[in-house]
Amino acid sequence: SGAILVSRWWSGRDIRTLGDANAGTANVARHLGVKPAAFVAIVDIAKGSLAILVAHALRAPEVCTVLAGVAAVLGHRFPLYFRFRGGRGLATTLGVLLALTPRQTLMALPLYGMIYLGSGGSGILATLLAFPVLMLLIYWDGYDPWIIAAPMILAFTTAVCSLPEVL
């Protein structure tokens, strides 16, 4: 988990004891600053991208490639070495999508950001509104159905993983 490692290195503290106890970029930014948060974002985005790049290097079928991205998000959310307490997976999801469909993801990212900032930081609302646009962009470019569905598969994975916190 990038947030746990960077927060320990940067301040000697466990980010899961600060703020909302989430091991993610936003919590690091709020409590440790923008510089360590940038390191966390890079690590978490790279983690998602690396899963896809390895699947592509192995010439895995599209369904396996998408599942590699889901595995990266699940591994981020429930890291074995940190007692299964990780981040929410938003930056890792971004890394997966950037590696799967870089142009389309970069086109949809400003919309996501505007909704996120305009709603006071609602990742759920931004996902619900921006991901269908991303899926449409992917569809228009003629990608495999698994790649077209990837944003919603990843959003569903993140939502299901968040249920224990909500309940």
C-alpha positions as CSV (number, residue, x, y, z in Angstrom):
1,S,0.0,0.0,0.0
2,G,1.6,3.2,-1.2
3,A,-0.2,5.4,1.4
4,I,1.0,3.2,4.3
5,L,4.6,3.0,3.1
6,V,4.9,6.7,2.2
7,S,3.2,7.9,5.4
8,R,5.6,5.8,7.5
9,W,8.6,7.0,5.5
10,W,7.5,10.6,5.4
11,S,6.2,11.1,9.0
12,G,6.8,7.9,10.9
13,R,3.0,7.5,11.3
14,D,0.5,5.1,10.0
15,I,-2.0,6.9,7.8
16,R,-4.7,4.5,9.0
17,T,-4.6,6.2,12.4
18,L,-5.3,9.7,10.9
19,G,-8.4,11.3,9.6
20,D,-10.9,8.9,8.0
21,A,-8.4,6.0,8.6
22,N,-8.3,5.4,4.8
23,A,-4.9,4.4,3.3
24,G,-5.4,6.5,0.3
25,T,-4.1,9.6,-1.5
26,A,-6.8,12.0,-0.3
27,N,-6.2,11.1,3.4
28,V,-2.4,11.5,3.0
29,A,-3.0,14.9,1.3
30,R,-5.2,16.1,4.1
31,H,-2.9,15.0,6.9
32,L,0.6,14.9,5.6
33,G,0.6,17.3,2.6
34,V,0.6,17.4,-1.2
35,K,4.1,16.1,-1.8
36,P,3.7,12.7,0.0
37,A,0.2,12.4,-1.5
38,A,1.8,12.8,-5.0
39,F,4.1,9.9,-4.2
40,V,1.2,7.8,-3.0
41,A,-0.8,8.6,-6.2
42,I,2.1,7.6,-8.4
43,V,2.6,4.3,-6.6
44,D,-1.1,3.4,-6.6
45,I,-1.6,4.4,-10.3
46,A,1.5,2.5,-11.3
47,K,0.2,-0.6,-9.4
48,G,-3.0,-0.7,-11.5
49,S,-1.2,0.0,-14.7
50,L,1.4,-2.7,-14.0
51,A,-1.2,-5.3,-13.7
52,I,-2.6,-4.5,-17.2
53,L,0.9,-4.2,-18.7
54,V,1.9,-7.6,-17.4
55,A,-1.4,-9.1,-18.7
56,H,-0.7,-7.5,-22.1
57,A,2.9,-8.8,-22.1
58,L,1.6,-12.3,-21.4
59,R,-0.9,-11.9,-24.3
60,A,-3.7,-12.6,-21.9
61,P,-7.3,-12.6,-23.3
62,E,-9.3,-9.4,-22.7
63,V,-11.3,-11.0,-19.9
64,C,-8.1,-12.0,-18.1
65,T,-6.7,-8.5,-18.6
66,V,-9.7,-6.9,-17.0
67,L,-9.6,-9.5,-14.2
68,A,-5.9,-8.6,-13.6
69,G,-7.1,-5.0,-13.1
70,V,-9.8,-6.2,-10.7
71,A,-7.1,-8.2,-8.8
72,A,-4.9,-5.1,-8.5
73,V,-7.8,-3.1,-7.0
74,L,-8.7,-6.0,-4.6
75,G,-5.1,-6.3,-3.6
76,H,-5.0,-2.5,-2.9
77,R,-8.2,-2.6,-0.9
78,F,-7.2,-5.7,1.1
79,P,-3.4,-5.8,1.3
80,L,-2.1,-9.0,2.8
81,Y,0.9,-7.4,4.5
82,F,-1.1,-4.7,6.1
83,R,-3.8,-6.8,7.8
84,F,-6.2,-6.4,4.9
85,R,-6.7,-2.7,5.6
86,G,-5.9,-0.7,2.5
87,G,-7.2,2.2,0.4
88,R,-10.5,2.5,-1.5
89,G,-8.8,1.8,-4.8
90,L,-9.6,4.9,-6.8
91,A,-6.0,5.6,-7.9
92,T,-5.4,2.0,-8.6
93,T,-8.6,2.0,-10.8
94,L,-7.3,5.0,-12.6
95,G,-4.0,3.2,-13.3
96,V,-5.9,0.2,-14.7
97,L,-8.0,2.4,-16.9
98,L,-5.0,4.4,-18.1
99,A,-3.3,1.2,-19.2
100,L,-6.4,-0.3,-20.8
101,T,-7.6,2.7,-22.7
102,P,-5.3,5.7,-22.2
103,R,-6.8,8.1,-24.7
104,Q,-10.4,7.6,-23.6
105,T,-9.5,7.7,-19.9
106,L,-7.6,11.0,-20.4
107,M,-10.6,12.4,-22.3
108,A,-13.1,11.4,-19.5
109,L,-10.8,12.4,-16.6
110,P,-11.6,16.2,-16.7
111,L,-15.3,15.4,-16.5
112,Y,-14.7,13.1,-13.5
113,G,-12.6,15.9,-11.9
114,M,-15.2,18.6,-12.5
115,I,-18.0,16.4,-11.0
116,Y,-15.8,15.4,-8.1
117,L,-14.8,18.9,-7.2
118,G,-18.3,20.4,-8.0
119,S,-20.0,17.9,-5.7
120,G,-17.7,18.5,-2.8
121,G,-15.6,15.4,-3.2
122,S,-18.2,12.7,-4.1
123,G,-16.3,10.0,-5.9
124,I,-19.5,8.0,-6.1
125,L,-21.3,10.7,-8.0
126,A,-18.3,11.4,-10.3
127,T,-18.1,7.7,-11.1
128,L,-21.8,7.3,-11.8
129,L,-21.7,10.2,-14.2
130,A,-18.3,10.0,-15.8
131,F,-17.8,6.2,-16.3
132,P,-20.8,5.9,-18.7
133,V,-19.2,8.6,-20.8
134,L,-15.9,6.7,-20.6
135,M,-17.6,3.5,-21.7
136,L,-19.2,5.3,-24.6
137,L,-15.8,6.6,-25.7
138,I,-14.3,3.1,-25.5
139,Y,-17.3,1.6,-27.4
140,W,-16.9,4.2,-30.2
141,D,-13.3,3.1,-30.7
142,G,-14.4,-0.5,-31.2
143,Y,-12.8,-2.1,-28.2
144,D,-13.6,-5.7,-27.0
145,P,-16.8,-5.9,-24.9
146,W,-14.8,-6.8,-21.8
147,I,-12.8,-3.6,-22.2
148,I,-15.9,-1.6,-22.7
149,A,-17.4,-3.0,-19.5
150,A,-14.2,-2.6,-17.5
151,P,-15.0,0.8,-16.0
152,M,-18.3,-0.5,-14.6
153,I,-16.7,-3.8,-13.4
154,L,-14.1,-1.8,-11.6
155,A,-16.7,0.6,-10.1
156,F,-18.7,-2.4,-9.0
157,T,-15.6,-4.0,-7.4
158,T,-14.9,-0.8,-5.5
159,A,-18.5,-0.4,-4.4
160,V,-18.7,-4.0,-3.1
161,C,-15.4,-3.6,-1.3
162,S,-16.8,-0.5,0.5
163,L,-19.9,-2.2,1.8
164,P,-18.3,-3.2,5.1
165,E,-17.5,0.5,5.8
166,V,-20.9,1.7,4.9
167,L,-22.7,-1.0,7.0
